[in-house]
């Protein structure tokens, strides 16, 4: 019998089925003898697949957690001579190398009897961190710098990446001696320095109680963390994703679409149903996914737990180790309506099925602005009588689980419906001066005002902690007098810049608002008119208009 423990987690290794039962009984007996208690809802028995210590363990051995290697797997192929010199490879060899660097045995299981090493680096575009032992990597991490951080000094950026690494892997280093390898010499003496800045005050708090040693190393010896920090200039904008719809009979194959996404630095997508061809094409791509259920499945998902279990076994489990699913959406825009009564039950059954398979994927639902009874001014935002009876318990579920609410926010429909009452610049995010004053908050664009009206509605049902993810927003390029390529390009590019700025909304400032553009393609099987013309690309994968997805690249 093998029993592993870390803090308050225990893992009993399974042998033959009868031995497994004996092993589990022995562990439970030890719990009772030592007056230890386990919460039944958090216990899982006789599982064939377990996520433990950020690795996936199954009957065939140990595999890597996709989140640990996404920084490597999403590394873009070199596009110019400068990038090629930094990584001389052919595309085929490069893909093989990425796979090798992110699989066992290159990545290996941690040994708590050995010293952990955190290697860090930062530049004007991003940060890179590597966790290792014995010169072998445990995990990689990279992150783009928000615009508000890019103007900071080199010292502040390098200090920030140290704290990011510790936050990311605290569960490894807490209670163990570890080494921090830095490339900024003055950080070697950070504990001895006079505390005068915000980052230093934050550092004192986060480093308190940890047993570590800081070692300076030349940047030439720090190539992995350095490279991870530099790839961010070629990756997508933080917080921006795209909806990948399939209502067209002339769309390119999913494999070509995934290559298009990677070539355009699109790192986040949403699909509306578990299309197996798309899921297969996403494997190993590093692209993050919001996975939707079909609306017509909601009743079965809500009323039959076994249906929800089979849905997870069919659509999630086969891809869980190779596709990073960020959220599962139980239905799209069915509140209010005849299917609304099934949404919460579907969410609960899907969540239970995921937990039973040791998967921690938030389950939520996507709403339209039709759920609002009042939206102006934003602080008066409130759910309608038809919607609140469903959304109040849903919001409570989301708050308890710390899951977000997905919302589809279209300023186009608000403007096109009442053009005499809304300024076009306000709808297109073009205005720089406040247009709407709402108490202490000033709004220069309709997008922020609409999102904050949803936050106000959540506050009114007692769930101010629930975050919002904007799963759809866009502007059509044809089909209406206001639906022009110029307006669509203006709206989407202004939206991307606004989200990338990290300024958030007046009610939720200083936080990137995750936002998904609708849509990837013009889809010819949607209703005629504007609905067919929300795409960034034509079905032949040429641009309808250009969108700058690296707006802060130097």
Secondary structure as UniProt FT lines:
FT   STRAND          3..6
FT   TURN            7..8
FT   STRAND          9..12
FT   HELIX           17..33
FT   TURN            34..35
FT   HELIX           40..42
FT   STRAND          49..52
FT   TURN            53..54
FT   STRAND          55..58
FT   TURN            59..60
FT   STRAND          61..64
FT   HELIX           66..73
FT   HELIX           81..86
FT   HELIX           91..101
FT   TURN            104..106
FT   TURN            112..113
FT   STRAND          116..122
FT   STRAND          126..133
FT   TURN            134..135
FT   STRAND          136..144
FT   HELIX           147..150
FT   HELIX           154..168
FT   HELIX           170..173
FT   TURN            174..175
FT   STRAND          178..182
FT   HELIX           185..189
FT   TURN            190..192
FT   HELIX           198..207
FT   TURN            208..209
FT   STRAND          212..216
FT   HELIX           219..221
FT   HELIX           223..230
FT   HELIX           231..234
FT   TURN            238..239
FT   STRAND          240..243
FT   HELIX           254..263
FT   TURN            264..265
FT   STRAND          268..271
FT   HELIX           276..282
FT   TURN            283..284
FT   STRAND          288..292
FT   HELIX           295..297
FT   HELIX           298..303
FT   HELIX           305..315
FT   HELIX           317..319
FT   TURN            320..322
FT   STRAND          324..332
FT   TURN            338..339
FT   HELIX           340..342
FT   HELIX           343..356
FT   TURN            357..358
FT   STRAND          362..367
FT   HELIX           369..371
FT   STRAND          372..374
FT   HELIX           378..380
FT   STRAND          382..383
FT   HELIX           385..401
FT   STRAND          405..408
FT   HELIX           411..417
FT   TURN            419..421
FT   HELIX           424..427
FT   TURN            428..429
FT   STRAND          436..438
FT   TURN            439..440
FT   STRAND          441..443
FT   HELIX           446..460
FT   TURN            461..462
FT   TURN            464..465
FT   STRAND          468..473
FT   TURN            481..482
FT   HELIX           485..500
FT   TURN            501..502
FT   TURN            507..508
FT   STRAND          515..517
FT   TURN            524..525
FT   HELIX           530..533
FT   TURN            539..540
FT   TURN            551..552
//
